Amino acid sequence: LHSPPPSVQSRNSIVDLFTKWSAWAGIWKRRKKEKKRKEKKRKEKRREEKRREEKRREEKRRGGGVNCS
């Protein structure tokens, strides 16, 4: 049982490295995407809260004016 020629061995190691790296990169990419999506959702929620708060304030102002007069 003799080892394969160096060219084949090196190619195998390169392929192995690449597969490992691509797997890691895929995981990293997916995590990044998830993070981005979560961040986007949180931002949307915050914006929604702000909008609601503004509406409430506006109604209170209008209502307050009516009640005072």
N, C-alpha and C positions, 0 to 999 in steps of 0.2 A: 504494500500500500504506500505509494509515494504521493507527496503533496502535489497539487496542480501547479502548473507554471506560474511564475510571479505575476504575469499580466492578468490572468484570470483571478488570482487571489486579490490583487489590488482592486480590480474592478468590483469584486464581491464586497470588499470592505467599503468602497465608495458607495455602492448601492445601499449597503446596510446603513452607513452613516446618513445617506440621503433620506432613506425611509424613516429612520429615527427622527431626523430633523423635521421632515415633513409632518410626521405625526405630532411632534411637539408644537410645530408652527400651527397646525390645525387646531389643536387644543387652545393655544394662546389666542388665535384669531377668534375662535368661538367665544372664549371668555370676554374678549374685548367687545365683541358684538353685544353679548348679553349685558355687559356693563353699560354700554352706550344706550341700549334699549331701556334699561332700568332708569338711567339718568333722564332720558327723554320723558318717560312716564312720570317721574317725580316732578320734572319741570312743568309738565302739562297740569299735574295736580295743583301745583303751587299757583300757576296762572289762573286756574279755575277758581281756586280759593280767593285770590285777589279780586277777580271779577265779581264773585259773589259778594265779597266784602264791600266793593264799590257800590254795587246795586243796593245793598242794605243801607249804606250811608246815604245814598241819594234819596231813597224812599223815606228814611228817617228825617232828612233835612226838609223834604217836601211836606211830610206828615207833620213834623214839628211846626213848620210855618202855619199850616192849616189849623193845627190845634191851638197855637198861641193866639191867632187872630180869631 
